[in-house]
Amino acid sequence: MKRPGALREVYDRLLARFGPQRWWPAETRFEVMVGAVLTQATAWGNVEKAIARLKSAGALSPEGIRRLPVDELAHLVYPSGYYNAKARKLKALAAYVGEAYGDDIDVMGRSDTLALREEMLGIHGIGEETADDILLYALGKPVFVIDAYTKRIFHRLGLAPERGPYFEYSALFTDNLPHDAEMFGEYHALIVRLGVEYCKKTPACAGCCLLDICPAGRSQAVD
């Protein structure tokens, strides 16, 4: 399959199969940023519990997180797991938003995408996937989030290597598709849905909407 056409076909098939996923569920853009940190190494249901506790404590804002002692913040985000580490990460994120942008997410969103990404990668606990989650879902920047599901699925489809640097996987999408933040966000959400339901570590290929164009899936069927 040629990459541009194949990438679009995969997206169209996933959208037809699963429908719009309506990511990222949040009331504010800062809530999206907090969720991007809390979702590291945990299920979304646990993140929702932690966010609900932050809301109940009136702490779901950059200022609210800054004023809380780190141990109290860790207690609030306990359901998300790794709560002490995540409390420190949230503290670092809230400090950055305040120091760099005066807590104004609108100003932050108007910043240059590459410069903003470099800034965020300098924040404690913010890696490439988390930075891109924030850029895409909180700030509407046309970047493509790469996670383990993406690497697994597109390797099995024969469109990407099994291993490689993050930027190569991201470029697969940004170099071959229109720079459309809404589409990129929907595409990533659909990839996660496929990874959870079908393209697991041990694939469950029966019924997958990509089976006929997936070399790995067809091989499974033959076996």
PyRosetta script that sets phi, psi and omega in degrees:
from pyrosetta import init, pose_from_sequence

init()
pose = pose_from_sequence("MKRPGALREVYDRLLARFGPQRWWPAETRFEVMVGAVLTQATAWGNVEKAIARLKSAGALSPEGIRRLPVDELAHLVYPSGYYNAKARKLKALAAYVGEAYGDDIDVMGRSDTLALREEMLGIHGIGEETADDILLYALGKPVFVIDAYTKRIFHRLGLAPERGPYFEYSALFTDNLPHDAEMFGEYHALIVRLGVEYCKKTPACAGCCLLDICPAGRSQAVD")
pose.set_psi(1, 137.1)
pose.set_omega(1, 174.1)
pose.set_phi(2, -76.9)
pose.set_psi(2, 139.2)
pose.set_omega(2, -168.4)
pose.set_phi(3, -58.1)
pose.set_psi(3, -53.8)
pose.set_omega(3, -176.6)
pose.set_phi(4, -57.1)
pose.set_psi(4, -48.9)
pose.set_omega(4, -179.7)
pose.set_phi(5, -65.6)
pose.set_psi(5, -39.0)
pose.set_omega(5, -178.9)
pose.set_phi(6, -66.6)
pose.set_psi(6, -43.0)
pose.set_omega(6, -179.5)
pose.set_phi(7, -62.5)
pose.set_psi(7, -40.8)
pose.set_omega(7, 178.5)
pose.set_phi(8, -68.1)
pose.set_psi(8, -39.5)
pose.set_omega(8, 179.2)
pose.set_phi(9, -63.1)
pose.set_psi(9, -42.0)
pose.set_omega(9, 178.3)
pose.set_phi(10, -59.9)
pose.set_psi(10, -46.7)
pose.set_omega(10, 179.4)
pose.set_phi(11, -59.5)
pose.set_psi(11, -48.3)
pose.set_omega(11, -178.0)
pose.set_phi(12, -61.5)
pose.set_psi(12, -40.9)
pose.set_omega(12, 179.2)
pose.set_phi(13, -65.9)
pose.set_psi(13, -43.9)
pose.set_omega(13, -179.9)
pose.set_phi(14, -64.1)
pose.set_psi(14, -41.4)
pose.set_omega(14, -179.8)
pose.set_phi(15, -65.6)
pose.set_psi(15, -40.7)
pose.set_omega(15, 178.2)
pose.set_phi(16, -65.4)
pose.set_psi(16, -36.2)
pose.set_omega(16, -177.4)
pose.set_phi(17, -76.1)
pose.set_psi(17, -45.9)
pose.set_omega(17, -171.4)
pose.set_phi(18, -105.0)
pose.set_psi(18, -21.1)
pose.set_omega(18, -176.2)
pose.set_phi(19, 77.7)
pose.set_psi(19, 172.5)
pose.set_omega(19, -179.7)
pose.set_phi(20, -60.6)
pose.set_psi(20, 137.0)
pose.set_omega(20, -177.8)
pose.set_phi(21, -92.6)
pose.set_psi(21, -17.2)
pose.set_omega(21, 176.0)
pose.set_phi(22, 56.2)
pose.set_psi(22, 46.6)
pose.set_omega(22, 172.2)
pose.set_phi(23, -82.2)
pose.set_psi(23, 152.1)
pose.set_omega(23, 0.7)
pose.set_phi(24, -105.2)
pose.set_psi(24, 127.5)
pose.set_omega(24, -178.0)
pose.set_phi(25, -69.2)
pose.set_psi(25, 115.8)
pose.set_omega(25, -179.7)
pose.set_phi(26, -168.6)
pose.set_psi(26, 155.7)
pose.set_omega(26, 177.9)
pose.set_phi(27, -88.8)
pose.set_psi(27, -27.5)
pose.set_omega(27, -179.5)
pose.set_phi(28, -137.4)
pose.set_psi(28, 163.4)
pose.set_omega(28, 178.6)
pose.set_phi(29, -69.9)
pose.set_psi(29, -32.0)
pose.set_omega(29, 176.2)
pose.set_phi(30, -67.8)
pose.set_psi(30, -33.5)
pose.set_omega(30, 175.2)
pose.set_phi(31, -60.8)
pose.set_psi(31, -38.1)
pose.set_omega(31, 175.6)
pose.set_phi(32, -60.9)
pose.set_psi(32, -43.7)
pose.set_omega(32, -179.4)
pose.set_phi(33, -62.2)
pose.set_psi(33, -43.1)
pose.set_omega(33, 177.5)
pose.set_phi(34, -63.4)
pose.set_psi(34, -44.1)
pose.set_omega(34, 179.0)
pose.set_phi(35, -61.2)
pose.set_psi(35, -35.2)
pose.set_omega(35, 179.3)
pose.set_phi(36, -63.8)
pose.set_psi(36, -33.4)
pose.set_omega(36, 176.6)
pose.set_phi(37, -76.5)
pose.set_psi(37, -46.2)
pose.set_omega(37, -174.8)
pose.set_phi(38, -67.4)
pose.set_psi(38, -26.8)
pose.set_omega(38, -176.5)
pose.set_phi(39, -77.6)
pose.set_psi(39, -5.3)
pose.set_omega(39, 177.4)
pose.set_phi(40, -60.6)
pose.set_psi(40, 121.8)
pose.set_omega(40, 174.1)
pose.set_phi(41, 59.9)
pose.set_psi(41, 35.2)
pose.set_omega(41, 175.4)
pose.set_phi(42, -155.4)
pose.set_psi(42, 165.7)
pose.set_omega(42, 178.8)
pose.set_phi(43, -81.3)
pose.set_psi(43, 153.1)
pose.set_omega(43, -175.8)
pose.set_phi(44, -62.9)
pose.set_psi(44, -32.3)
pose.set_omega(44, 178.2)
pose.set_phi(45, -58.0)
pose.set_psi(45, -36.3)
pose.set_omega(45, 177.9)
pose.set_phi(46, -70.1)
pose.set_psi(46, -35.4)
pose.set_omega(46, 177.1)
pose.set_phi(47, -63.5)
pose.set_psi(47, -43.9)
pose.set_omega(47, 179.9)
pose.set_phi(48, -58.4)
pose.set_psi(48, -39.8)
pose.set_omega(48, 178.7)
pose.set_phi(49, -64.5)
pose.set_psi(49, -43.4)
pose.set_omega(49, -179.7)
pose.set_phi(50, -65.3)
pose.set_psi(50, -41.8)
pose.set_omega(50, 179.6)
pose.set_phi(51, -65.1)
pose.set_psi(51, -39.1)
pose.set_omega(51, 177.7)
pose.set_phi(52, -61.2)
pose.set_psi(52, -38.4)
pose.set_omega(52, 178.5)
pose.set_phi(53, -68.1)
pose.set_psi(53, -38.8)
pose.set_omega(53, 176.4)
pose.set_phi(54, -63.4)
pose.set_psi(54, -41.7)
pose.set_omega(54, 178.8)
pose.set_phi(55, -63.5)
pose.set_psi(55, -44.1)
pose.set_omega(55, -179.1)
pose.set_phi(56, -62.1)
pose.set_psi(56, -31.5)
pose.set_omega(56, 179.6)
pose.set_phi(57, -86.3)
pose.set_psi(57, 0.7)
pose.set_omega(57, -177.9)
pose.set_phi(58, 65.0)
pose.set_psi(58, 32.1)
pose.set_omega(58, -173.0)
pose.set_phi(59, -115.4)
pose.set_psi(59, 9.6)
pose.set_omega(59, -176.0)
pose.set_phi(60, -90.2)
pose.set_psi(60, 63.5)
pose.set_omega(60, 176.3)
pose.set_phi(61, -156.4)
pose.set_psi(61, 159.5)
pose.set_omega(61, 178.6)
pose.set_phi(62, -56.4)
pose.set_psi(62, -44.4)
pose.set_omega(62, -179.7)
pose.set_phi(63, -66.2)
pose.set_psi(63, -39.9)
pose.set_omega(63, -179.9)
pose.set_phi(64, -62.4)
pose.set_psi(64, -41.1)
pose.set_omega(64, 178.8)
pose.set_phi(65, -70.1)
pose.set_psi(65, -37.7)
pose.set_omega(65, -179.8)
pose.set_phi(66, -64.9)
pose.set_psi(66, -36.4)
pose.set_omega(66, -174.2)
pose.set_phi(67, -79.4)
pose.set_psi(67, -18.0)
pose.set_omega(67, -179.4)
pose.set_phi(68, -77.2)
pose.set_psi(68, 134.9)
pose.set_omega(68, 168.4)
pose.set_phi(69, -58.3)
pose.set_psi(69, 147.7)
pose.set_omega(69, -173.5)
pose.set_phi(70, -61.4)
pose.set_psi(70, -33.3)
pose.set_omega(70, -179.9)
pose.set_phi(71, -69.6)
pose.set_psi(71, -34.9)
pose.set_omega(71, 176.5)
pose.set_phi(72, -69.0)
pose.set_psi(72, -39.8)
pose.set_omega(72, 176.8)
pose.set_phi(73, -62.9)
pose.set_psi(73, -42.4)
pose.set_omega(73, 178.3)
pose.set_phi(74, -60.5)
pose.set_psi(74, -39.5)
pose.set_omega(74, 178.2)
pose.set_phi(75, -62.1)
pose.set_psi(75, -41.5)
pose.set_omega(75, -178.6)
pose.set_phi(76, -66.5)
pose.set_psi(76, -37.1)
pose.set_omega(76, -177.3)
pose.set_phi(77, -94.5)
pose.set_psi(77, 12.9)
pose.set_omega(77, -178.2)
pose.set_phi(78, -49.1)
pose.set_psi(78, -41.9)
pose.set_omega(78, -176.8)
pose.set_phi(79, -61.0)
pose.set_psi(79, -21.5)
pose.set_omega(79, -176.1)
pose.set_phi(80, -81.4)
pose.set_psi(80, -5.1)
pose.set_omega(80, -179.2)
pose.set_phi(81, 78.1)
pose.set_psi(81, 158.4)
pose.set_omega(81, -178.8)
pose.set_phi(82, 47.3)
pose.set_psi(82, 42.7)
pose.set_omega(82, -167.6)
pose.set_phi(83, -65.4)
pose.set_psi(83, -35.3)
pose.set_omega(83, 178.3)
pose.set_phi(84, -66.2)
pose.set_psi(84, -44.6)
pose.set_omega(84, 179.1)
pose.set_phi(85, -65.4)
pose.set_psi(85, -41.7)
pose.set_omega(85, -178.1)
pose.set_phi(86, -69.8)
pose.set_psi(86, -32.1)
pose.set_omega(86, 175.5)
pose.set_phi(87, -62.6)
pose.set_psi(87, -42.3)
pose.set_omega(87, 178.7)
pose.set_phi(88, -65.8)
pose.set_psi(88, -37.6)
pose.set_omega(88, 178.3)
pose.set_phi(89, -65.4)
pose.set_psi(89, -42.6)
pose.set_omega(89, 178.7)
pose.set_phi(90, -65.1)
pose.set_psi(90, -38.0)
pose.set_omega(90, 175.8)
pose.set_phi(91, -60.0)
pose.set_psi(91, -44.2)
pose.set_omega(91, -179.7)
pose.set_phi(92, -65.4)
pose.set_psi(92, -41.1)
pose.set_omega(92, 179.0)
pose.set_phi(93, -64.4)
pose.set_psi(93, -46.1)
pose.set_omega(93, -179.6)
pose.set_phi(94, -64.1)
pose.set_psi(94, -37.2)
pose.set_omega(94, 177.8)
pose.set_phi(95, -64.1)
pose.set_psi(95, -43.0)
pose.set_omega(95, 179.5)
pose.set_phi(96, -62.5)
pose.set_psi(96, -46.7)
pose.set_omega(96, -178.7)
pose.set_phi(97, -61.3)
pose.set_psi(97, -38.0)
pose.set_omega(97, 178.8)
pose.set_phi(98, -72.3)
pose.set_psi(98, -47.2)
pose.set_omega(98, -175.8)
pose.set_phi(99, -70.0)
pose.set_psi(99, -40.7)
pose.set_omega(99, -174.9)
pose.set_phi(100, -86.3)
pose.set_psi(100, -30.5)
pose.set_omega(100, -171.1)
pose.set_phi(101, -133.3)
pose.set_psi(101, 9.1)
pose.set_omega(101, 179.2)
pose.set_phi(102, 57.7)
pose.set_psi(102, 32.6)
pose.set_omega(102, -178.9)
pose.set_phi(103, 65.3)
pose.set_psi(103, 14.6)
pose.set_omega(103, -179.3)
pose.set_phi(104, -95.9)
pose.set_psi(104, 100.3)
pose.set_omega(104, -177.2)
pose.set_phi(105, -68.9)
pose.set_psi(105, -27.8)
pose.set_omega(105, 176.8)
pose.set_phi(106, -63.6)
pose.set_psi(106, -44.4)
pose.set_omega(106, 177.1)
pose.set_phi(107, -63.0)
pose.set_psi(107, -43.4)
pose.set_omega(107, 178.1)
pose.set_phi(108, -57.6)
pose.set_psi(108, -43.2)
pose.set_omega(108, -177.9)
pose.set_phi(109, -67.1)
pose.set_psi(109, -21.6)
pose.set_omega(109, 179.2)
pose.set_phi(110, -86.7)
pose.set_psi(110, -3.4)
pose.set_omega(110, -179.6)
pose.set_phi(111, -73.3)
pose.set_psi(111, 157.3)
pose.set_omega(111, 177.7)
pose.set_phi(112, -60.4)
pose.set_psi(112, 134.5)
pose.set_omega(112, -173.3)
pose.set_phi(113, -60.6)
pose.set_psi(113, -50.1)
pose.set_omega(113, -176.8)
pose.set_phi(114, -65.2)
pose.set_psi(114, -40.9)
pose.set_omega(114, 179.1)
pose.set_phi(115, -64.9)
pose.set_psi(115, -41.4)
pose.set_omega(115, 179.7)
pose.set_phi(116, -64.7)
pose.set_psi(116, -40.5)
pose.set_omega(116, 178.9)
pose.set_phi(117, -62.9)
pose.set_psi(117, -43.4)
pose.set_omega(117, 178.1)
pose.set_phi(118, -62.3)
pose.set_psi(118, -40.5)
pose.set_omega(118, 177.4)
pose.set_phi(119, -60.3)
pose.set_psi(119, -47.2)
pose.set_omega(119, -176.5)
pose.set_phi(120, -67.2)
pose.set_psi(120, -32.5)
pose.set_omega(120, 177.7)
pose.set_phi(121, -67.3)
pose.set_psi(121, -15.2)
pose.set_omega(121, 175.6)
pose.set_phi(122, -87.9)
pose.set_psi(122, -3.9)
pose.set_omega(122, 178.8)
pose.set_phi(123, -83.5)
pose.set_psi(123, 138.3)
pose.set_omega(123, 177.6)
pose.set_phi(124, -55.4)
pose.set_psi(124, 125.4)
pose.set_omega(124, 174.1)
pose.set_phi(125, 85.9)
pose.set_psi(125, 2.4)
pose.set_omega(125, 179.8)
pose.set_phi(126, -106.4)
pose.set_psi(126, 107.3)
pose.set_omega(126, 175.7)
pose.set_phi(127, -97.2)
pose.set_psi(127, -171.2)
pose.set_omega(127, -173.7)
pose.set_phi(128, -64.0)
pose.set_psi(128, -44.0)
pose.set_omega(128, -178.6)
pose.set_phi(129, -64.7)
pose.set_psi(129, -44.6)
pose.set_omega(129, -179.8)
pose.set_phi(130, -65.5)
pose.set_psi(130, -41.8)
pose.set_omega(130, 177.8)
pose.set_phi(131, -59.8)
pose.set_psi(131, -43.4)
pose.set_omega(131, -179.0)
pose.set_phi(132, -71.1)
pose.set_psi(132, -33.2)
pose.set_omega(132, 172.4)
pose.set_phi(133, -57.1)
pose.set_psi(133, -45.9)
pose.set_omega(133, -178.9)
pose.set_phi(134, -66.4)
pose.set_psi(134, -46.4)
pose.set_omega(134, -179.7)
pose.set_phi(135, -59.7)
pose.set_psi(135, -44.5)
pose.set_omega(135, -175.4)
pose.set_phi(136, -76.9)
pose.set_psi(136, -55.8)
pose.set_omega(136, -169.8)
pose.set_phi(137, -86.4)
pose.set_psi(137, -29.2)
pose.set_omega(137, 178.7)
pose.set_phi(138, -91.5)
pose.set_psi(138, -35.6)
pose.set_omega(138, -171.3)
pose.set_phi(139, -113.9)
pose.set_psi(139, -3.4)
pose.set_omega(139, 175.1)
pose.set_phi(140, 69.5)
pose.set_psi(140, 28.0)
pose.set_omega(140, 178.9)
pose.set_phi(141, -87.2)
pose.set_psi(141, 140.0)
pose.set_omega(141, -176.9)
pose.set_phi(142, -80.3)
pose.set_psi(142, 70.4)
pose.set_omega(142, 173.2)
pose.set_phi(143, -113.3)
pose.set_psi(143, 160.1)
pose.set_omega(143, -179.1)
pose.set_phi(144, -113.4)
pose.set_psi(144, 124.1)
pose.set_omega(144, -178.8)
pose.set_phi(145, -78.7)
pose.set_psi(145, 129.6)
pose.set_omega(145, 179.2)
pose.set_phi(146, -111.6)
pose.set_psi(146, 126.9)
pose.set_omega(146, 176.8)
pose.set_phi(147, -133.2)
pose.set_psi(147, -175.7)
pose.set_omega(147, -176.9)
pose.set_phi(148, -63.4)
pose.set_psi(148, -34.9)
pose.set_omega(148, 178.3)
pose.set_phi(149, -62.0)
pose.set_psi(149, -44.5)
pose.set_omega(149, -178.5)
pose.set_phi(150, -60.8)
pose.set_psi(150, -47.4)
pose.set_omega(150, -179.4)
pose.set_phi(151, -60.7)
pose.set_psi(151, -45.3)
pose.set_omega(151, -177.8)
pose.set_phi(152, -64.2)
pose.set_psi(152, -48.8)
pose.set_omega(152, -174.7)
pose.set_phi(153, -65.6)
pose.set_psi(153, -45.2)
pose.set_omega(153, -174.1)
pose.set_phi(154, -80.1)
pose.set_psi(154, -19.5)
pose.set_omega(154, 168.3)
pose.set_phi(155, -69.4)
pose.set_psi(155, -45.6)
pose.set_omega(155, 179.6)
pose.set_phi(156, -64.0)
pose.set_psi(156, -30.7)
pose.set_omega(156, 177.1)
pose.set_phi(157, -77.8)
pose.set_psi(157, -7.6)
pose.set_omega(157, -179.4)
pose.set_phi(158, 79.2)
pose.set_psi(158, 20.4)
pose.set_omega(158, -177.2)
pose.set_phi(159, -106.8)
pose.set_psi(159, -6.5)
pose.set_omega(159, -178.1)
pose.set_phi(160, -152.9)
pose.set_psi(160, 156.0)
pose.set_omega(160, 177.0)
pose.set_phi(161, -70.3)
pose.set_psi(161, 161.7)
pose.set_omega(161, 179.2)
pose.set_phi(162, -67.3)
pose.set_psi(162, -35.9)
pose.set_omega(162, 179.8)
pose.set_phi(163, -135.8)
pose.set_psi(163, 153.2)
pose.set_omega(163, 178.1)
pose.set_phi(164, 169.1)
pose.set_psi(164, 172.6)
pose.set_omega(164, 179.3)
pose.set_phi(165, -68.2)
pose.set_psi(165, 151.4)
pose.set_omega(165, -176.6)
pose.set_phi(166, -53.2)
pose.set_psi(166, -44.9)
pose.set_omega(166, -173.3)
pose.set_phi(167, -64.0)
pose.set_psi(167, -27.8)
pose.set_omega(167, 179.1)
pose.set_phi(168, -68.8)
pose.set_psi(168, -40.0)
pose.set_omega(168, 177.1)
pose.set_phi(169, -66.7)
pose.set_psi(169, -43.9)
pose.set_omega(169, 179.2)
pose.set_phi(170, -60.5)
pose.set_psi(170, -42.4)
pose.set_omega(170, -179.3)
pose.set_phi(171, -64.9)
pose.set_psi(171, -26.8)
pose.set_omega(171, 176.4)
pose.set_phi(172, -54.0)
pose.set_psi(172, -39.4)
pose.set_omega(172, -178.4)
pose.set_phi(173, -88.3)
pose.set_psi(173, -46.7)
pose.set_omega(173, -175.1)
pose.set_phi(174, -70.6)
pose.set_psi(174, -24.5)
pose.set_omega(174, 178.8)
pose.set_phi(175, -86.5)
pose.set_psi(175, -14.6)
pose.set_omega(175, -172.4)
pose.set_phi(176, -122.8)
pose.set_psi(176, 1.0)
pose.set_omega(176, 179.0)
pose.set_phi(177, -132.5)
pose.set_psi(177, 156.5)
pose.set_omega(177, 174.9)
pose.set_phi(178, -59.0)
pose.set_psi(178, 145.7)
pose.set_omega(178, -179.7)
pose.set_phi(179, -79.1)
pose.set_psi(179, 81.1)
pose.set_omega(179, -175.3)
pose.set_phi(180, -121.1)
pose.set_psi(180, 106.7)
pose.set_omega(180, -175.4)
pose.set_phi(181, -61.0)
pose.set_psi(181, -39.3)
pose.set_omega(181, -179.8)
pose.set_phi(182, -63.2)
pose.set_psi(182, -44.0)
pose.set_omega(182, 178.2)
pose.set_phi(183, -65.5)
pose.set_psi(183, -43.4)
pose.set_omega(183, -179.6)
pose.set_phi(184, -60.2)
pose.set_psi(184, -41.3)
pose.set_omega(184, 179.5)
pose.set_phi(185, -66.0)
pose.set_psi(185, -41.9)
pose.set_omega(185, 178.6)
pose.set_phi(186, -66.6)
pose.set_psi(186, -41.1)
pose.set_omega(186, -179.2)
pose.set_phi(187, -60.7)
pose.set_psi(187, -47.8)
pose.set_omega(187, -179.5)
pose.set_phi(188, -61.4)
pose.set_psi(188, -42.4)
pose.set_omega(188, 179.2)
pose.set_phi(189, -62.4)
pose.set_psi(189, -39.2)
pose.set_omega(189, 178.8)
pose.set_phi(190, -67.9)
pose.set_psi(190, -36.7)
pose.set_omega(190, 175.9)
pose.set_phi(191, -60.5)
pose.set_psi(191, -44.3)
pose.set_omega(191, 178.4)
pose.set_phi(192, -61.8)
pose.set_psi(192, -43.3)
pose.set_omega(192, 179.1)
pose.set_phi(193, -59.6)
pose.set_psi(193, -44.8)
pose.set_omega(193, 178.9)
pose.set_phi(194, -63.6)
pose.set_psi(194, -42.2)
pose.set_omega(194, -179.2)
pose.set_phi(195, -64.1)
pose.set_psi(195, -36.6)
pose.set_omega(195, -180.0)
pose.set_phi(196, -71.7)
pose.set_psi(196, -40.5)
pose.set_omega(196, -172.3)
pose.set_phi(197, -92.8)
pose.set_psi(197, -31.5)
pose.set_omega(197, -173.5)
pose.set_phi(198, -129.1)
pose.set_psi(198, -56.0)
pose.set_omega(198, -170.4)
pose.set_phi(199, -88.3)
pose.set_psi(199, 62.9)
pose.set_omega(199, -179.1)
pose.set_phi(200, -80.6)
pose.set_psi(200, 178.2)
pose.set_omega(200, 176.0)
pose.set_phi(201, -54.9)
pose.set_psi(201, -44.6)
pose.set_omega(201, 168.0)
pose.set_phi(202, -101.7)
pose.set_psi(202, 106.2)
pose.set_omega(202, -169.7)
pose.set_phi(203, -66.1)
pose.set_psi(203, 145.8)
pose.set_omega(203, 173.7)
pose.set_phi(204, -115.1)
pose.set_psi(204, 80.2)
pose.set_omega(204, -166.5)
pose.set_phi(205, -76.2)
pose.set_psi(205, -24.6)
pose.set_omega(205, -176.9)
pose.set_phi(206, -59.7)
pose.set_psi(206, 124.7)
pose.set_omega(206, 178.7)
pose.set_phi(207, 88.7)
pose.set_psi(207, -3.8)
pose.set_omega(207, 179.6)
pose.set_phi(208, -69.7)
pose.set_psi(208, 134.6)
pose.set_omega(208, -177.3)
pose.set_phi(209, -72.9)
pose.set_psi(209, -7.0)
pose.set_omega(209, 178.9)
pose.set_phi(210, -106.6)
pose.set_psi(210, 3.3)
pose.set_omega(210, -170.7)
pose.set_phi(211, -54.9)
pose.set_psi(211, -42.3)
pose.set_omega(211, -174.5)
pose.set_phi(212, -73.4)
pose.set_psi(212, -13.8)
pose.set_omega(212, 177.5)
pose.set_phi(213, -113.2)
pose.set_psi(213, 11.4)
pose.set_omega(213, -177.1)
pose.set_phi(214, -109.4)
pose.set_psi(214, 109.1)
pose.set_omega(214, 179.8)
pose.set_phi(215, -56.6)
pose.set_psi(215, -41.2)
pose.set_omega(215, -179.8)
pose.set_phi(216, -66.2)
pose.set_psi(216, -39.8)
pose.set_omega(216, 179.4)
pose.set_phi(217, -67.1)
pose.set_psi(217, -41.1)
pose.set_omega(217, 178.0)
pose.set_phi(218, -65.8)
pose.set_psi(218, -35.6)
pose.set_omega(218, 176.6)
pose.set_phi(219, -63.0)
pose.set_psi(219, -41.1)
pose.set_omega(219, 177.0)
pose.set_phi(220, -60.7)
pose.set_psi(220, -42.6)
pose.set_omega(220, -177.3)
pose.set_phi(221, -64.5)
pose.set_psi(221, -38.3)
pose.set_omega(221, 178.9)
pose.set_phi(222, -66.6)
pose.set_psi(222, -43.2)
pose.set_omega(222, 179.1)
pose.set_phi(223, -62.9)
pose.dump_pdb("model.pdb")
